[in-house]
Amino acid sequence: MDKTKRLLANLTFTFVARAAELLAGLLIIGMLTRYLGLDEFGRYSVLMAVCWVTLPFLNMGFPKIFVREIAQRKKKAPTYILIGWTWNILMTLVLFFILLSIHLGYEFEQIAALLLISLTGGIMAMTQTAGSLSIAFQYMHYETIPALISMTVLTVLIAVGIYFQQGLNVILSAYAAAYLIGLVLTVKLTNKLFPYLQKIKRITLSRNETKKLLKESLQIALFQILVQLHLYLSVFLLKAMAGNAAAALFQAPFRIFTRVQIIPMTCIPVLLPIFSKLFFAEKNEELRRTSETLFKSMLLICLLLTFYAASLADLFIPLILGSDFQASAQVFRVLSFSISFFFLNTMFNALFIASKKTALTVWIQSGGVFFCILINFVLIPVSGTIGSSWAIVISGGIIFLANCFFFRKLLPGIPVKTLLTVIISGAVGSLVALQTQEGALPLSLFLGTVVCLLSIFALRLVSGKDIKAIYTIVKQPPI
């Protein structure tokens, strides 16, 4: 398979995997909001938030480093995977005992929930470590197949648990079981691609090599923890300041919002090796052209997504989540304003890792977390879940502007275009949403789409030169 076909195939397989996660996520959220209700779904949201926040602590930032290193030194793959799995298991045990010590005196059911959360996170971390090999080799179907099967199993297990009226711990057990199946499949497929299991038995870990990897991986892990804190702090703060119901009203639409990130996450596994090789080869002009084209293309997608998310929130959020979550529609509309920030920040992360500037990302993300906490404390007492939504938007914008500053020479003009994109698409989408109750939604949606398409050209997100550049990248990818 030539490079062009491999690139397109990898993008397709990665998109299929993320689309499966999106579909399964929507089905699962829809089932759980109706089954658990506001208060119990709020408890479930907090437990799962603990899982997502601690996942970077469990994978130690190794998967992203392994993708870069294995892409350049394939023979070292068994050593990297052994190092990763060793730390994954160790950190899982540490996490469980930390959670247990915090919740001493709890009943068995609550301790079991903590064990299941730790176990699920550990399994996911080990899967990411093994999966880094197929990403580095750019055989993305070895990541797609386990994702499809594990998401299918998870959806079925949760549906069965709901049918038999099982409790929250059974639902958490479904996550652990489904992800364990995904781990087994990932190991089998990646070992078929590169037989590392037999070589692992003969490997003696070097303290110096492990120390060298840990130095950078801890920076990435800290950065990823900060990213997850930025995403899920609002849930913890809402629970503490406004109760489980408020946390549920925010977290349900927010889980849908984060699922939309399949688009940039589809690109990152493919782009990271490309960015890494361009930085390593110091092909600065080629890197600038490639980055500019990709960022502007992603911004074009963000404009349309923001418009439709803001326009259709009142229609689709209650349909997905149930009538008890009607108030979540406004939360989702506000969150839609941060789509551009989240998508482009994800692209920036690939640039930081490829250029080995991970320490900068930690400082930037720390600032974002600080502002998120500050804005939440100010706005939650005033406007509850809506205040938390604006905290996500504003702090995400601050992180985006900081990222733009450090790559200002590589991507000039992106901050202004992004802010105008957010304002135009969000404002037009909100105006269209006002027509929903008057029955004029189809016409307003059509006119809004036309305005967005015209603004694409006005913002110079698309031009003949850009279309030619995209065609060149697809035809001859800069690998």
BAMINU-39545 format. One record per residue (C-alpha): residue number from 1; residue in three letters; z, y, x. Coordinates in steps of 0.5 Angstrom, whole numbers, plus 500, padded with zeros to 3 digits. Example, Ala and Ser with C-alpha at 12.3 -4.5 7.8 and 13.67 -1.06 7.14 Angstrom:
<recs>
[1 Ala [516 491 525]]
[2 Ser [514 498 527]]
</recs>
This chain:
<recs>
[1 Met [500 500 500]]
[2 Asp [498 507 503]]
[3 Lys [503 513 503]]
[4 Thr [500 516 497]]
[5 Lys [501 510 493]]
[6 Arg [508 509 496]]
[7 Leu [510 516 494]]
[8 Leu [508 516 487]]
[9 Ala [511 509 486]]
[10 Asn [517 511 489]]
[11 Leu [518 517 484]]
[12 Thr [516 512 478]]
[13 Phe [521 507 480]]
[14 Thr [526 512 481]]
[15 Phe [525 516 475]]
[16 Val [525 509 471]]
[17 Ala [532 508 474]]
[18 Arg [535 515 472]]
[19 Ala [531 515 465]]
[20 Ala [535 508 464]]
[21 Glu [541 511 465]]
[22 Leu [540 517 461]]
[23 Leu [538 513 455]]
[24 Ala [544 508 456]]
[25 Gly [548 514 457]]
[26 Leu [546 517 450]]
[27 Leu [547 511 446]]
[28 Ile [554 510 450]]
[29 Ile [556 517 448]]
[30 Gly [554 516 441]]
[31 Met [557 510 440]]
[32 Leu [564 512 443]]
[33 Thr [565 519 440]]
[34 Arg [564 516 433]]
[35 Tyr [568 510 435]]
[36 Leu [574 513 439]]
[37 Gly [574 520 435]]
[38 Leu [576 526 438]]
[39 Asp [583 525 441]]
[40 Glu [582 518 444]]
[41 Phe [575 520 447]]
[42 Gly [579 526 450]]
[43 Arg [583 520 454]]
[44 Tyr [577 516 455]]
[45 Ser [573 523 458]]
[46 Val [579 524 463]]
[47 Leu [579 517 465]]
[48 Met [572 517 467]]
[49 Ala [573 524 470]]
[50 Val [578 521 475]]
[51 Cys [572 515 476]]
[52 Trp [567 520 478]]
[53 Val [571 525 482]]
[54 Thr [574 520 486]]
[55 Leu [567 516 487]]
[56 Pro [566 520 493]]
[57 Phe [572 519 496]]
[58 Leu [571 511 496]]
[59 Asn [564 511 498]]
[60 Met [566 516 504]]
[61 Gly [559 520 504]]
[62 Phe [556 514 508]]
[63 Pro [550 512 503]]
[64 Lys [547 519 505]]
[65 Ile [548 518 512]]
[66 Phe [545 511 512]]
[67 Val [539 513 508]]
[68 Arg [537 518 514]]
[69 Glu [540 513 520]]
[70 Ile [536 507 517]]
[71 Ala [530 511 516]]
[72 Gln [530 512 524]]
[73 Arg [533 505 526]]
[74 Lys [532 499 522]]
[75 Lys [535 494 526]]
[76 Lys [542 498 525]]
[77 Ala [542 497 518]]
[78 Pro [547 491 518]]
[79 Thr [552 495 522]]
[80 Tyr [552 501 517]]
[81 Ile [553 497 511]]
[82 Leu [559 493 514]]
[83 Ile [562 499 516]]
[84 Gly [561 502 509]]
[85 Trp [563 496 505]]
[86 Thr [569 496 510]]
[87 Trp [571 503 508]]
[88 Asn [569 502 501]]
[89 Ile [574 496 500]]
[90 Leu [580 500 504]]
[91 Met [579 506 500]]
[92 Thr [579 503 493]]
[93 Leu [586 500 495]]
[94 Val [588 506 497]]
[95 Leu [586 510 491]]
[96 Phe [589 505 486]]
[97 Phe [596 505 490]]
[98 Ile [595 513 489]]
[99 Leu [594 513 482]]
[100 Leu [599 507 481]]
[101 Ser [605 512 485]]
[102 Ile [603 518 481]]
[103 His [604 514 474]]
[104 Leu [610 510 476]]
[105 Gly [614 507 470]]
[106 Tyr [607 507 465]]
[107 Glu [606 501 461]]
[108 Phe [602 495 463]]
[109 Glu [596 498 459]]
[110 Gln [596 504 462]]
[111 Ile [597 501 469]]
[112 Ala [591 496 467]]
[113 Ala [587 502 466]]
[114 Leu [588 505 473]]
[115 Leu [586 499 476]]
[116 Leu [580 498 472]]
[117 Ile [578 505 474]]
[118 Ser [579 504 481]]
[119 Leu [575 497 481]]
[120 Thr [569 500 478]]
[121 Gly [569 506 483]]
[122 Gly [570 501 488]]
[123 Ile [564 497 486]]
[124 Met [559 503 485]]
[125 Ala [561 505 492]]
[126 Met [559 498 495]]
[127 Thr [553 498 491]]
[128 Gln [551 505 493]]
[129 Thr [552 503 501]]
[130 Ala [548 497 500]]
[131 Gly [542 501 496]]
[132 Ser [542 506 502]]
[133 Leu [537 501 505]]
[134 Ser [532 500 500]]
[135 Ile [532 508 499]]
[136 Ala [531 508 507]]
[137 Phe [525 503 507]]
[138 Gln [523 507 501]]
[139 Tyr [522 500 496]]
[140 Met [525 504 490]]
[141 His [524 498 485]]
[142 Tyr [530 495 489]]
[143 Glu [534 500 486]]
[144 Thr [531 500 479]]
[145 Ile [532 493 477]]
[146 Pro [539 493 478]]
[147 Ala [540 500 475]]
[148 Leu [536 497 469]]
[149 Ile [540 491 468]]
[150 Ser [547 494 469]]
[151 Met [545 499 464]]
[152 Thr [543 494 459]]
[153 Val [549 490 460]]
[154 Leu [554 496 460]]
[155 Thr [551 498 453]]
[156 Val [551 491 450]]
[157 Leu [558 490 452]]
[158 Ile [561 497 449]]
[159 Ala [557 495 443]]
[160 Val [560 488 442]]
[161 Gly [567 491 444]]
[162 Ile [566 497 439]]
[163 Tyr [564 491 434]]
[164 Phe [570 487 435]]
[165 Gln [574 493 434]]
[166 Gln [577 493 441]]
[167 Gly [581 498 445]]
[168 Leu [580 503 451]]
[169 Asn [581 498 456]]
[170 Val [576 493 454]]
[171 Ile [571 499 454]]
[172 Leu [573 500 461]]
[173 Ser [572 493 463]]
[174 Ala [565 493 461]]
[175 Tyr [564 498 466]]
[176 Ala [567 494 471]]
[177 Ala [563 488 469]]
[178 Ala [556 491 468]]
[179 Tyr [557 495 475]]
[180 Leu [559 488 478]]
[181 Ile [552 485 476]]
[182 Gly [549 491 479]]
[183 Leu [552 490 486]]
[184 Val [550 483 486]]
[185 Leu [543 484 484]]
[186 Thr [543 490 489]]
[187 Val [545 486 495]]
[188 Lys [541 480 493]]
[189 Leu [534 484 493]]
[190 Thr [536 489 499]]
[191 Asn [538 482 503]]
[192 Lys [531 480 501]]
[193 Leu [528 486 504]]
[194 Phe [532 486 510]]
[195 Pro [536 480 511]]
[196 Tyr [543 483 513]]
[197 Leu [548 478 511]]
[198 Gln [547 473 516]]
[199 Lys [547 479 521]]
[200 Ile [553 482 519]]
[201 Lys [557 476 521]]
[202 Arg [556 477 528]]
[203 Ile [557 484 528]]
[204 Thr [563 487 532]]
[205 Leu [564 494 530]]
[206 Ser [564 499 535]]
[207 Arg [570 504 535]]
[208 Asn [566 510 538]]
[209 Glu [560 509 533]]
[210 Thr [565 508 527]]
[211 Lys [568 515 529]]
[212 Lys [561 518 530]]
[213 Leu [559 516 523]]
[214 Leu [566 518 520]]
[215 Lys [566 525 523]]
[216 Glu [559 527 519]]
[217 Ser [561 522 513]]
[218 Leu [568 526 512]]
[219 Gln [564 532 511]]
[220 Ile [559 529 506]]
[221 Ala [565 526 502]]
[222 Leu [569 532 502]]
[223 Phe [563 536 499]]
[224 Gln [561 531 494]]
[225 Ile [568 531 492]]
[226 Leu [568 538 491]]
[227 Val [562 537 487]]
[228 Gln [565 533 482]]
[229 Leu [571 537 482]]
[230 His [566 543 480]]
[231 Leu [563 538 474]]
[232 Tyr [570 535 472]]
[233 Leu [575 540 473]]
[234 Ser [574 543 466]]
[235 Val [576 537 463]]
[236 Phe [582 536 466]]
[237 Leu [584 544 465]]
[238 Leu [582 543 458]]
[239 Lys [586 537 457]]
[240 Ala [592 541 460]]
[241 Met [591 547 457]]
[242 Ala [588 546 450]]
[243 Gly [589 538 449]]
[244 Asn [585 532 448]]
[245 Ala [581 534 442]]
[246 Ala [578 540 446]]
[247 Ala [577 536 452]]
[248 Ala [573 531 448]]
[249 Leu [569 537 445]]
[250 Phe [567 539 452]]
[251 Gln [566 533 455]]
[252 Ala [561 530 450]]
[253 Pro [556 535 451]]
[254 Phe [557 536 458]]
[255 Arg [556 528 459]]
[256 Ile [549 529 456]]
[257 Phe [548 535 460]]
[258 Thr [549 531 467]]
[259 Arg [545 526 464]]
[260 Val [539 531 464]]
[261 Gln [540 531 472]]
[262 Ile [535 525 472]]
[263 Ile [530 530 474]]
[264 Pro [532 532 481]]
[265 Met [536 526 482]]
[266 Thr [529 522 482]]
[267 Cys [526 527 487]]
[268 Ile [532 526 492]]
[269 Pro [532 519 495]]
[270 Val [524 520 496]]
[271 Leu [525 527 499]]
[272 Leu [531 526 503]]
[273 Pro [527 522 508]]
[274 Ile [521 527 508]]
[275 Phe [526 533 509]]
[276 Ser [529 529 515]]
[277 Lys [523 528 519]]
[278 Leu [520 535 518]]
[279 Phe [527 538 521]]
[280 Phe [527 533 526]]
[281 Ala [520 534 528]]
[282 Glu [521 542 528]]
[283 Lys [515 542 523]]
[284 Asn [517 549 520]]
[285 Glu [511 552 517]]
[286 Glu [510 545 514]]
[287 Leu [517 545 511]]
[288 Arg [517 552 508]]
[289 Arg [510 550 504]]
[290 Thr [513 543 502]]
[291 Ser [520 546 500]]
[292 Glu [517 552 497]]
[293 Thr [512 548 492]]
[294 Leu [517 543 490]]
[295 Phe [523 548 489]]
[296 Lys [518 552 484]]
[297 Ser [515 546 481]]
[298 Met [523 544 479]]
[299 Leu [524 551 477]]
[300 Leu [518 551 472]]
[301 Ile [521 544 469]]
[302 Cys [528 548 469]]
[303 Leu [525 554 465]]
[304 Leu [522 549 459]]
[305 Leu [528 545 459]]
[306 Thr [533 550 459]]
[307 Phe [529 553 453]]
[308 Tyr [529 547 449]]
[309 Ala [536 545 450]]
[310 Ala [538 552 448]]
[311 Ser [533 551 442]]
[312 Leu [535 544 439]]
[313 Ala [543 544 441]]
[314 Asp [545 545 434]]
[315 Leu [540 540 431]]
[316 Phe [541 534 436]]
[317 Ile [548 535 439]]
[318 Pro [551 533 432]]
[319 Leu [546 528 431]]
[320 Ile [548 524 437]]
[321 Leu [555 525 437]]
[322 Gly [557 525 430]]
[323 Ser [559 531 425]]
[324 Asp [566 531 428]]
[325 Phe [563 534 434]]
[326 Gln [559 540 431]]
[327 Ala [563 545 435]]
[328 Ser [560 541 441]]
[329 Ala [553 544 440]]
[330 Gln [555 551 442]]
[331 Val [558 548 448]]
[332 Phe [551 545 450]]
[333 Arg [547 551 449]]
[334 Val [552 555 454]]
[335 Leu [551 549 459]]
[336 Ser [544 550 458]]
[337 Phe [544 556 462]]
[338 Ser [546 553 468]]
[339 Ile [540 547 468]]
[340 Ser [536 551 474]]
[341 Phe [543 552 478]]
[342 Phe [544 545 478]]
[343 Phe [537 542 479]]
[344 Leu [536 547 485]]
[345 Asn [543 546 488]]
[346 Thr [541 539 488]]
[347 Met [535 540 492]]
[348 Phe [539 545 497]]
[349 Asn [543 539 498]]
[350 Ala [538 535 501]]
[351 Leu [536 540 505]]
[352 Phe [543 541 508]]
[353 Ile [543 534 509]]
[354 Ala [536 533 513]]
[355 Ser [538 539 517]]
[356 Lys [545 537 519]]
[357 Lys [549 543 516]]
[358 Thr [553 539 512]]
[359 Ala [559 543 514]]
[360 Leu [556 549 511]]
[361 Thr [556 545 504]]
[362 Val [563 544 504]]
[363 Trp [565 551 505]]
[364 Ile [560 553 499]]
[365 Gln [562 548 494]]
[366 Ser [569 550 496]]
[367 Gly [568 557 494]]
[368 Gly [565 554 487]]
[369 Val [571 550 485]]
[370 Phe [575 556 487]]
[371 Phe [571 561 482]]
[372 Cys [571 555 477]]
[373 Ile [578 554 477]]
[374 Leu [579 562 476]]
[375 Ile [574 563 471]]
[376 Asn [577 557 467]]
[377 Phe [584 560 467]]
[378 Val [582 567 465]]
[379 Leu [577 564 459]]
[380 Ile [580 558 456]]
[381 Pro [586 562 453]]
[382 Val [581 566 450]]
[383 Ser [575 562 448]]
[384 Gly [577 555 449]]
[385 Thr [571 550 450]]
[386 Ile [566 556 451]]
[387 Gly [570 559 456]]
[388 Ser [570 553 460]]
[389 Ser [562 552 459]]
[390 Trp [561 559 462]]
[391 Ala [566 557 468]]
[392 Ile [561 552 469]]
[393 Val [555 557 469]]
[394 Ile [558 562 473]]
[395 Ser [561 558 478]]
[396 Gly [554 554 479]]
[397 Gly [550 561 480]]
[398 Ile [555 563 485]]
[399 Ile [554 556 489]]
[400 Phe [546 557 488]]
[401 Leu [546 564 491]]
[402 Ala [550 562 497]]
[403 Asn [545 556 498]]
[404 Cys [539 561 498]]
[405 Phe [543 566 503]]
[406 Phe [543 560 508]]
[407 Phe [536 558 507]]
[408 Arg [533 565 505]]
[409 Lys [528 565 511]]
[410 Leu [525 558 508]]
[411 Leu [525 560 501]]
[412 Pro [524 567 500]]
[413 Gly [524 570 493]]
[414 Ile [527 564 490]]
[415 Pro [534 567 487]]
[416 Val [530 573 483]]
[417 Lys [525 568 480]]
[418 Thr [531 563 478]]
[419 Leu [535 569 475]]
[420 Leu [529 571 471]]
[421 Thr [528 564 469]]
[422 Val [535 563 466]]
[423 Ile [535 569 463]]
[424 Ile [528 569 459]]
[425 Ser [529 561 458]]
[426 Gly [536 562 455]]
[427 Ala [535 568 451]]
[428 Val [529 565 448]]
[429 Gly [532 559 446]]
[430 Ser [538 562 443]]
[431 Leu [533 566 439]]
[432 Val [530 560 436]]
[433 Ala [536 557 435]]
[434 Leu [538 563 430]]
[435 Gln [532 561 426]]
[436 Thr [535 554 425]]
[437 Gln [539 555 418]]
[438 Glu [533 559 415]]
[439 Gly [528 553 416]]
[440 Ala [523 557 421]]
[441 Leu [525 553 427]]
[442 Pro [518 549 428]]
[443 Leu [514 556 428]]
[444 Ser [520 559 432]]
[445 Leu [520 553 437]]
[446 Phe [512 554 437]]
[447 Leu [512 562 439]]
[448 Gly [518 561 444]]
[449 Thr [514 555 448]]
[450 Val [508 560 448]]
[451 Val [513 566 451]]
[452 Cys [516 561 456]]
[453 Leu [509 558 458]]
[454 Leu [507 566 459]]
[455 Ser [513 567 463]]
[456 Ile [511 561 468]]
[457 Phe [505 565 470]]
[458 Ala [509 572 470]]
[459 Leu [514 569 474]]
[460 Arg [509 566 479]]
[461 Leu [511 559 478]]
[462 Val [504 557 478]]
[463 Ser [498 559 481]]
[464 Gly [492 556 483]]
[465 Lys [495 556 490]]
[466 Asp [501 552 488]]
[467 Ile [496 547 484]]
[468 Lys [492 546 490]]
[469 Ala [499 545 495]]
[470 Ile [501 540 490]]
[471 Tyr [495 536 490]]
[472 Thr [495 536 498]]
[473 Ile [502 534 498]]
[474 Val [500 528 493]]
[475 Lys [494 526 497]]
[476 Gln [497 527 504]]
[477 Pro [505 527 503]]
[478 Pro [508 530 510]]
[479 Ile [511 524 512]]
</recs>
